[in-house]
């Protein structure tokens, strides 16, 4: 993927940033192998399988065939194949094994019929799955009964490379309420085993639709988590999961987490939509987060509809330098941000240029909640939090060293509570905050004059969080080193005195 390049044009006294998104062409499937065709309605397993008129009939026939680099398996559009697709043989990054649909009509369906997985890539690598309909509904699962749509499992394998899952529809997977290493869900990668250190390199999950699955929408898990920041984690050592891209997916109605990344090193999670999570789980779940990971970047995502105690985002245990930026969080039952090292160390999280709209904070939770220990170096700056129904804006239990700077906080007309005796607050704007709340240094109180707060329906529909003429947030912030260079809307951050909040552009009349 080509990085985003801001192009600046001069308009009066203000700069406008135009963001150009350039996507590299997807890696093509290898053309050196053999193509097999499968028609589960009218094919024959005794046929050659090498043409549309000689298509095989069953998944079992595919499973019995060893595939090689560059091979392709194509299922006929509009048909449904029952059972678990468990292909044998691996491809390479240059010549992957490709599984997709042929013909006109709806994507071919792979129906796991209640098995552990509908598509099971076990100890193989070099695969591209594209344009398939995948489902896996069975009887109500037992407490630990794992059930997955697409399950990529490596056990005592070493490092598996090159996995692309693109344009899949994964739906109706009723697995157990399990997380950790054996999670159920729509799309799950798991590095397992106990003798050979195992991980992934090159995981691309892009442009998929995942709906009504239990527990995770998209999850990456590992049995190899143990290191200094996670000394009691599973496994005997830490095996990184590298070159992870989770992008442009639409995830809805997940029983538990929306997107979960474990052991990621420099993973990029961007432009995803998570709508409705924690809908059936009895545990805590999050819209999108990383665990035991380094330098995870979550940007341009939209997370909404989390059922309490669901939180949109999370700075979690074992992780360092997690970055949340340019995200839109709204209508989440517990709130916008959870900060919890979970009994192990975590540090350096940055949360900037995000917009939180109508996220609730009641009882135990605030819109921002830190309930279980400090994460040193956490910085929360230039966010806009609009929470007119929240009883609690910020709840910190115990001691916190996080810094909250240049943010806009709008609470309920009755006065939302900030309960925090130890964090550092500076240059924030507060409206409708309860008397006695700690406001820190250089506070500004009153209406921030947002143009149309509360009216946004999607991440690209947030113009109402710009600042009107006369706003106390205009050019009253304090400069922050390493501020990322641009705001939520793509405007450059001024080299001098910035605005407070997620908008750094000129006043809107």
C-alpha positions in Angstrom: 0.0 0.0 0.0 1.3 3.4 -0.9 1.3 5.9 2.0 -1.0 8.9 2.1 0.5 12.0 0.7 -0.9 15.4 1.7 -1.0 18.0 -1.1 -1.4 21.5 0.3 -3.0 24.4 -1.5 -3.1 28.0 -0.3 -6.5 29.5 0.3 -6.4 32.9 2.0 -4.5 32.5 5.3 -5.3 28.9 5.6 -3.9 25.8 4.1 -6.2 23.0 2.8 -4.8 19.5 2.7 -6.0 17.3 -0.1 -5.4 13.6 0.6 -4.4 11.4 -2.2 -4.9 7.7 -1.6 -2.8 5.6 -3.8 -3.3 1.9 -3.6 -0.7 -0.5 -5.0 -2.2 -3.1 -7.4 -3.0 -6.3 -5.6 -0.6 -9.2 -6.1 -1.7 -11.3 -9.0 -2.3 -14.9 -8.6 0.3 -17.1 -10.1 -0.2 -18.1 -13.7 2.2 -21.0 -13.7 -0.1 -23.6 -12.1 -3.2 -25.6 -12.9 -6.8 -24.3 -12.6 -9.4 -26.7 -11.2 -13.2 -25.9 -11.5 -15.8 -27.1 -9.0 -19.6 -27.1 -9.6 -21.3 -28.5 -6.5 -24.6 -28.6 -8.3 -23.8 -30.3 -11.5 -20.1 -31.4 -11.6 -18.6 -34.8 -11.3 -15.7 -35.9 -9.2 -14.7 -38.4 -11.9 -14.2 -35.6 -14.4 -10.9 -33.9 -15.1 -11.8 -30.7 -13.3 -9.7 -28.6 -15.6 -12.5 -26.8 -17.4 -16.0 -25.5 -16.7 -17.5 -28.4 -18.6 -15.5 -31.0 -16.7 -15.8 -29.5 -13.2 -15.5 -31.5 -10.1 -18.6 -31.7 -7.8 -17.3 -31.7 -4.2 -15.1 -30.1 -1.6 -13.8 -33.6 -0.8 -12.3 -33.9 -4.2 -10.4 -30.6 -3.7 -9.2 -31.7 -0.3 -7.8 -34.9 -1.8 -5.7 -33.0 -4.3 -2.2 -31.6 -3.4 -2.0 -28.0 -4.7 1.2 -26.4 -5.9 2.4 -22.8 -6.4 0.3 -21.0 -8.9 -2.6 -23.4 -8.8 -6.2 -22.0 -8.7 -9.4 -23.6 -7.5 -12.6 -21.9 -8.7 -16.1 -22.6 -7.4 -19.1 -21.9 -9.6 -21.0 -18.8 -8.9 -24.4 -19.2 -7.4 -23.7 -22.7 -6.0 -23.3 -23.9 -2.4 -20.8 -26.5 -1.3 -21.2 -28.2 2.0 -18.3 -29.3 4.3 -14.9 -27.9 5.2 -12.5 -26.8 2.5 -9.1 -28.0 3.8 -6.7 -27.6 0.9 -3.3 -29.4 0.9 -0.1 -27.9 -0.4 1.3 -24.4 -0.3 2.0 -21.6 -2.7 4.5 -18.7 -2.5 4.3 -15.0 -2.4 5.1 -14.8 -6.2 2.8 -17.8 -7.1 0.2 -18.3 -4.4 -2.6 -20.9 -4.4 -5.8 -19.0 -5.3 -9.3 -19.9 -4.4 -12.2 -17.9 -5.9 -15.4 -17.9 -7.8 -16.0 -18.3 -11.6 -19.0 -17.4 -13.7 -21.7 -14.8 -13.3 -24.0 -14.4 -10.3 -23.5 -14.4 -6.6 -20.2 -15.6 -5.0 -19.9 -19.3 -4.6 -20.8 -20.4 -1.0 -18.7 -22.6 1.2 -21.0 -23.9 4.0 -19.1 -25.5 7.0 -22.4 -26.9 8.4 -21.3 -26.5 12.0 -17.8 -27.9 11.6 -14.8 -26.2 13.3 -14.3 -24.2 10.2 -15.8 -23.7 6.7 -12.4 -22.9 5.2 -9.4 -24.4 7.1 -5.9 -23.5 6.1 -3.9 -25.7 8.4 -0.1 -25.6 8.2 0.0 -24.2 4.7 1.1 -20.8 3.3 1.0 -18.7 0.2 -2.8 -18.5 -0.2 -5.2 -16.0 -1.8 -8.9 -16.3 -1.0 -11.1 -14.0 -3.0 -14.8 -13.4 -3.8 -16.4 -16.3 -1.8 -19.5 -16.5 0.4 -18.6 -18.4 3.7 -20.9 -19.5 6.4 -20.8 -22.0 9.3 -23.9 -22.4 11.4 -24.4 -25.5 13.5 -26.1 -26.5 16.7 -25.7 -24.2 19.7 -22.0 -24.6 20.6 -20.6 -26.0 23.8 -18.8 -23.7 26.1 -15.4 -24.3 24.5 -16.6 -25.4 21.0 -14.6 -23.4 18.5 -16.3 -22.5 15.2 -14.9 -20.3 12.5 -15.7 -19.1 9.0 -12.1 -18.8 7.7 -9.5 -20.4 10.0 -5.8 -20.1 9.3 -4.0 -22.3 11.9 -0.3 -22.9 12.0 0.9 -25.4 14.6 4.7 -26.0 15.3 5.2 -24.7 11.7 7.7 -21.8 12.0 6.8 -18.7 10.1 3.9 -18.9 7.5 4.1 -16.3 4.8 1.7 -14.6 2.4 -2.0 -14.8 3.2 -4.5 -12.6 1.3 -8.2 -12.7 2.2 -10.1 -10.2 0.0 -13.7 -9.6 -1.0 -15.1 -12.4 1.2 -18.6 -12.4 2.7 -18.4 -14.3 6.0 -21.6 -14.6 7.9 -23.7 -16.6 10.5 -20.9 -18.4 12.4 -22.2 -19.4 15.9 -19.1 -20.4 17.8 -18.4 -20.4 21.5 -17.8 -17.2 23.5 -14.1 -18.0 23.4 -11.1 -15.6 23.0 -7.5 -16.2 23.7 -5.8 -18.7 21.5 -8.8 -20.7 20.3 -11.2 -17.9 19.5 -14.3 -18.4 17.4 -15.3 -15.9 14.8 -15.5 -14.9 11.2 -11.9 -14.7 10.1 -9.3 -16.1 12.6 -5.5 -16.5 12.3 -3.8 -18.5 15.1 -0.2 -19.3 15.7 -0.2 -22.5 17.8 1.9 -25.4 18.9 4.3 -25.9 21.7 7.6 -27.0 20.3 8.4 -25.0 17.2 8.1 -21.1 17.6 5.4 -20.2 15.1 4.0 -17.0 13.6 2.9 -15.2 10.5 4.5 -12.8 8.0 2.3 -11.1 5.4 -1.3 -11.1 6.4 -3.7 -9.0 4.3 -7.4 -8.9 5.2 -9.0 -6.4 2.9 -12.4 -5.5 1.6 -14.4 -8.3 3.4 -17.9 -8.2 4.9 -18.2 -10.1 8.2 -21.6 -10.2 9.9 -23.4 -12.1 12.7 -20.4 -14.1 14.0 -19.3 -15.3 17.4 -17.0 -14.3 18.9 -14.5 -12.1 16.9 -15.1 -10.5 13.6 -11.5 -10.6 12.5 -8.9 -12.0 15.0 -5.2 -12.7 15.1 -4.2 -14.9 18.0 -1.0 -16.6 19.2 0.3 -19.2 21.6 3.7 -17.5 21.5 3.3 -14.4 23.6 5.9 -14.6 26.4 8.4 -11.7 26.7 9.4 -9.0 29.2 6.2 -7.1 28.8 4.1 -10.2 29.1 6.1 -12.5 31.4 3.2 -14.8 32.2 1.9 -15.1 28.6 1.5 -18.4 26.8 4.4 -20.1 25.1 8.1 -20.1 25.8 9.0 -17.0 23.8 7.6 -14.2 21.7 7.1 -14.7 18.0 6.1 -11.5 16.1 3.3 -11.4 13.5 4.6 -9.0 10.9 3.4 -7.2 7.8 -0.3 -7.2 8.9 -2.8 -5.1 6.9 -6.5 -5.1 8.0 -8.2 -2.6 5.7 -11.5 -1.6 4.2 -13.5 -4.4 6.0 -17.2 -4.0 7.1 -17.9 -5.8 10.3 -21.3 -6.0 12.0 -23.1 -7.9 14.7 -20.2 -9.7 16.3 -20.8 -11.5 19.6 -17.5 -10.2 21.0 -14.6 -8.2 19.6 -14.7 -6.5 16.2 -11.0 -6.6 15.3 -8.3 -8.2 17.5 -4.6 -8.3 16.8 -2.2 -10.2 19.1 1.6 -10.2 18.8 1.5 -7.7 15.9 4.7 -5.7 15.2 3.9 -2.6 13.1 0.4 -3.8 12.1 -1.8 -1.3 10.2 -5.6 -1.4 10.8 -7.3 1.3 8.7 -10.6 2.3 7.0 -12.6 -0.5 8.6 -16.2 -0.1 9.8 -17.3 -2.0 13.0 -21.0 -1.6 13.6 -22.4 -3.6 16.5 -20.1 -5.7 18.7 -20.2 -7.3 22.1 -23.8 -8.2 21.1 -23.8 -11.7 22.7 -20.7 -12.2 24.8 -20.7 -12.2 28.6 -17.2 -10.8 28.7 -15.6 -7.4 28.0 -15.1 -6.7 24.3 -13.7 -4.0 22.1 -14.4 -2.6 18.7 -10.7 -2.7 17.6 -7.6 -3.2 19.6 -4.1 -4.8 19.8 -2.7 -7.0 22.6 1.0 -7.7 23.3 1.8 -5.7 20.2 4.3 -3.0 19.2 3.6 0.1 17.2 0.1 -0.9 16.1 -1.6 1.9 14.0 -5.4 2.2 14.0 -6.6 5.0 11.7 -9.6 6.1 9.6 -11.8 3.5 11.3 -15.4 3.9 12.3 -16.6 2.0 15.4 -20.2 2.1 16.7 -23.0 0.3 18.4 -21.0 -1.6 21.0 -23.2 -3.1 23.6 -22.1 -2.2 27.2 -19.5 -3.0 28.4 -18.2 -2.6 24.9 -15.6 0.1 24.3 -14.6 1.3 20.9 -10.8 1.3 21.3 -8.4 0.0 23.9 -4.8 0.5 25.0 -4.1 -3.0 26.2 -1.6 -5.1 28.1 1.9 -6.0 26.8 1.7 -3.3 24.0 4.0 -0.4 23.3 3.4 2.7 21.2 -0.1 1.9 20.1 -1.5 4.8 17.9 -5.2 5.6 17.4 -5.7 8.5 15.0 -8.4 9.9 12.7 -11.1 7.5 13.9 -14.8 8.1 14.4 -16.4 6.5 17.4 -20.1 6.9 18.1 -23.0 5.4 20.0 -21.0 2.9 21.9 -22.7 1.5 25.1 -19.7 1.9 27.4 -17.5 4.5 25.7 -14.7 5.6 23.4 -11.5 4.5 25.0 -10.5 1.8 27.5 -7.0 1.9 29.1 -6.1 -1.3 30.8 -2.7 -3.1 31.0 -4.5 -6.1 32.4 -1.9 -6.8 35.1 1.1 -6.7 32.8 3.0 -3.7 31.4 2.0 -1.4 28.6 3.3 2.0 27.6 3.5 4.8 25.1 0.0 4.8 23.7 -1.1 7.9 21.6 -4.7 8.9 20.9 -5.1 11.9 18.7 -7.4 13.6 16.2 -10.3 11.3 16.9 -14.0 12.2 17.2 -16.3 10.6 19.7 -20.0 11.2 19.3 -22.7 10.1 21.7 -20.5 7.4 23.4 -22.0 6.7 26.8 -20.3 6.8 30.2 -22.4 5.5 33.0 -21.7 3.9 36.4 -18.3 2.2 36.3 -17.5 3.6 32.9 -16.6 7.0 31.5 -16.3 7.9 27.9 -12.6 7.4 28.7 -12.0 4.8 31.3 -8.7 3.7 33.0 -9.7 1.0 35.5 -6.7 -1.3 36.0 -3.3 0.3 36.2 -1.2 3.0 34.7 0.3 2.9 31.2 3.3 5.3 31.3 3.7 7.7 28.4 0.1 7.7 27.3 -0.8 10.9 25.4 -4.4 11.9 24.5 -4.5 15.1 22.5 -6.5 17.0 19.9 -9.6 14.8 20.2 -13.2 16.0 20.1 -15.5 14.3 22.5 -19.2 15.1 22.3 -21.1 13.2 24.9 -24.4 14.9 25.7 -25.9 11.9 27.5 -22.8 10.7 29.4 -22.9 10.9 33.2 -19.2 10.3 33.3 -16.7 11.8 30.8 -13.5 10.4 32.3 -13.1 7.7 35.0 -9.6 6.9 36.3 -9.3 4.3 39.1 -6.0 4.4 40.9 -3.0 6.3 39.7 -2.5 7.5 36.1 0.3 9.4 34.5 -1.4 10.0 31.1 -1.5 13.5 29.6 -4.6 15.0 28.2 -3.9 18.1 26.1 -5.8 20.2 23.5 -9.0 18.2 23.7 -12.6 19.3 23.5 -14.9 17.7 26.1 -18.7 18.3 25.8 -20.7 16.6 28.5 -24.4 16.4 29.4 -26.4 19.5 30.3 -26.7 18.1 33.8 -22.9 18.2 34.1 -20.7 15.1 33.3 -18.1 14.0 35.8 -14.4 13.9 35.4 -13.1 11.6 38.1 -9.3 11.6 37.9 -6.9 12.6 40.7 -3.6 12.0 39.0 -3.5 12.6 35.2 -2.2 15.8 33.7 -4.7 18.1 32.0 -3.6 21.1 29.9 -5.3 23.5 27.4 -8.6 21.6 27.1 -12.0 23.1 26.4 -14.8 22.0 28.6 -18.6 22.4 28.3 -21.2 20.9 30.6 -18.7 19.4 33.1 -19.6 18.9 36.7 -18.3 21.3 39.3 -15.3 20.0 41.1 -13.9 18.1 38.1 -10.2 18.6 37.7 -9.6 20.8 34.7 -5.9 21.2 34.9 -3.7 24.0 33.5 -5.0 26.7 31.1 -8.6 25.4 30.9 -11.2 27.0 28.7 -14.9 26.6 29.6 -17.9 27.2 27.6 -19.4 26.4 24.2 -16.7 25.3 21.7 -19.0 26.4 18.9 -18.8 23.2 16.9 -20.7 23.7 13.6 -23.2 20.8 14.0 -22.3 18.4 16.7 -24.2 15.1 17.0 -25.3 15.1 13.4 -22.7 12.7 11.9 -23.8 9.3 10.6 -20.4 8.0 9.3 -16.7 8.8 9.4 -16.9 10.9 6.2 -20.0 12.8 7.5 -18.3 14.7 10.3 -18.1 18.2 9.1 -20.2 19.3 12.0 -17.1 19.0 14.2 -15.3 21.9 12.6 -15.1 25.2 14.6 -17.3 28.2 14.0 -16.0 31.8 14.1 -15.5 32.9 17.7 -14.8 29.5 19.0 -12.6 29.5 22.2 -10.8 26.5 20.7 -9.4 28.5 17.7 -5.6 29.0 18.1 -5.6 28.5 21.8 -3.9 25.1 22.1 -0.3 24.3 22.9 2.1 22.8 20.4 2.9 19.1 20.8 6.1 17.6 19.4 5.6 14.8 16.8 2.0 15.7 16.3 1.5 13.8 13.1 1.3 16.8 10.9 -2.4 16.8 10.0 -5.8 16.7 11.7 -8.9 14.5 11.4 -10.0 16.3 8.2 -6.6 16.3 6.5 -5.8 19.9 7.4 -2.1 20.6 8.3 -1.4 21.2 11.9 -0.1 24.8 12.3 3.5 25.3 13.1 2.5 27.9 15.7 -0.4 27.8 18.0 -2.8 25.0 17.1 -6.6 24.7 17.5 -8.0 22.7 20.4 -9.8 19.5 19.2 -9.7 17.3 16.1 -10.1 20.3 13.7 -7.1 22.4 12.7 -8.6 24.4 9.8 -9.9 27.9 9.6 -13.1 29.1 11.4 -16.3 28.2 9.6 -18.7 31.1 9.2 
